Amino acid sequence: MNTLSNEIVLNKSKQWLLSSDELSHLGEGVVETLLSLGNGFIGTRGTSGYKSPITDAEIEGSYINGAFTKEAIEYDETAYGFAKFNNKMLQVENTKQIEISNGEEIFQPISRGEKVLNIYHANLKESLLLATRQGKTIKLNITRTVCQHQQDLMLNHYQIEPVNFTGKLSITSFITSNHLDSNSNDDPRVGDLSNQEQLTLMSSASTLDFSYRIHQLDSPKSLVIAADRHEFYQSQTIESSAVNEANSLGTQFDLMLTDTGVEFTKYSVFHCSQSESSQHECSVIETCDQLKEVLSRSALLGYRHHQQQHQTIMEEFWQNSDIQITGEAEHQIAIRLNMLHLTMSAGRNGKSNIAAKGLTGPGYNGHYFWDSEIYITPYFIYTQPHIAKGLLSYRYSGLAQAKQRAQELGHSNAALFPWRTIGGEECSSYFPAGTAQYHINSAIAYAVKHYFSATKDWEFIWQEGAELAIETARLWPSLGHFNPLRDNQFCIDTVTGPDEYTALVNNNYYTNAMAKIHLSFVCDLLALLQANDSEKYSSLISRLAVTKDEIALWKKISETLYLPHQTVLNLTPQDDSFLSKKAWDFTNTPKDKYPLLLHFHPLTIYRHQVLKQADVILANFLQDDHVDIDLKRNNLNFYEPLTTHDSTLSACTHSLAYSETGNPIAAFDYFEETLLTDIKNLHHNTEQGVHTAAMAGSWMCITHGFSGLRLREEYVSFTPQLPKQWQGLSFKLTLRGCQLEVQMSKEKVIYRLISGSELTLKHYSQTFRLDSLHSRKEMLIPAVAQSE
């Protein structure tokens, strides 16, 4: 057994297990979110596996990542180019629940019971004490696993133990529709996954071996199927019969409960024809036969073998990715919970991405945002680069739609990716704070740049990455102009930056700065590709019709892009108008009026100096050492008091900025807020799903913040400083074909090359190389850094 596994055995209760009892003060909806499971394809909320009024879910939900319903957006007043359709993450049927009776009475839970998420093994255990009105009592234990080794498979394993009753049992296992009613909530973060009007039941059946319900989805036209099979481990004869109820199908199994108890497994598979790679449309009969075969093979392999395969993958994940914090148990379990949810929510197949709420709830209708590229992709780049590549491949698969969208908005010969989407079309019905955030293009290019710099994956760059960067770069010339009133610098007008409390402005600093990075990267990349393989380069630019004049234009724009600067104050204006606006009256704004977006009209907010989230601060971080540290510090001091942090993206950015500018106390405070966003429900909406960007942000605060990780062309740089609240920190990174372990204490850092040939590192001002002969280097943390 490896060292990590030994630690798990010794410290399992505090560091790897999260109990519903510990979380009950947050409300059942939050508990259901935090105890969710997923594998990147399917996800299910941590709701009860027993059907009863006591265990009813606050928000039930099981989802397929990348599959969606499509509905027309209704405008009372519309205009050319408005988004036409909304996507909603596909909610599939609930196959988790059973009900038990003794033939006369249904067993009811004595209490809600306890659910425990095992973070290390990614499974959920539930224990319930059940009794009839006559006092006959049994115990039910349920273990739920969403399999990491088989994307369409969920296992629910049930164990029934006698307490004071043995005899006949009737177990009814359900496949139930989760038809949510449409909500009228004014909170734009709240999701509405109601789809009953678009679903038509095509077929259903229940037998001892196979049960299923098949619906046809109207838009996009597809089949949606939930199917299950049960495997009992008793030698006795078991009889089954179908139970049809409103919106559900049940299979009743009659058997005897003896002193040895009853044990069985429910294998559930989910299918949506939207996710098929082939254009061939299977008939209902063909699809049923295929799923029956899948379930038969799954049952033949057996529950314990499935668990072994699943756990092997999870053990490998933690072995390669775990962050170990010494000195603060709450922080330890929180960072592991965050990392788990990111891994369980991210698409793997190149046809799906990661939603703002992951696969844990209906928030934001399951949409993908720019969060994926700026906040979340870095986590996967350094821990599971194959997943990062898949997320970028999803963007590549949407290039044709992005080009069409660019045409609709008047940008010919370019691609414009949607602000929020699932299926690739723009789903933002409020364009000032949505579609106008053109920086989505630069976010995607930045992720391509980041991924390539960290992995040197030439195959990806040639096949997809270069084309993504080029087609998105083509947007910028048509979005701006060389302004004679600004010394012919290139200006970009009427856009919205990350700060959604400021909309439709000229020369938003973040947008301009990221466009500069984007265009500079494309020009450098093309030169690099030409040097790497001139023949392939010629083929690429010929296929994409890239001309020398176009490259020259990109280069000129990148060199002349206007970046606002207030010289007297040595300050960066967020945009052309921000500094001249009226200051927001924070003193007389009651706490119950936050977030502002729920209590004030957008125009009221737009007229004031007030930020929802970091804008200039984030741009400064992403610009790395191209911005003077004093300017970064001045910007931080000016903008932080104006920022409400109504967005969960904001705290992690401020933590990173404070780490970089030498304020470890503020850096740690904002890190803690980021880290505990969901496990403490700090934004009061975790019942709608976790905040995946904040979760990834907490990882970035540790690696890029406290450890100072930065990528350079010739080396990887660190400026580590352990927070005074911790005794130690250890994590691993996958970098340029190598795996590196970083172990930090207050006085020193140990860098260890675990795999790979060699890696050049820089520790503060000292540069050194790790290789197979010298795989370990111990470095002191400068006294100044220790004392700050």
Disulfide bonds with the S-S distance in Angstrom:
none
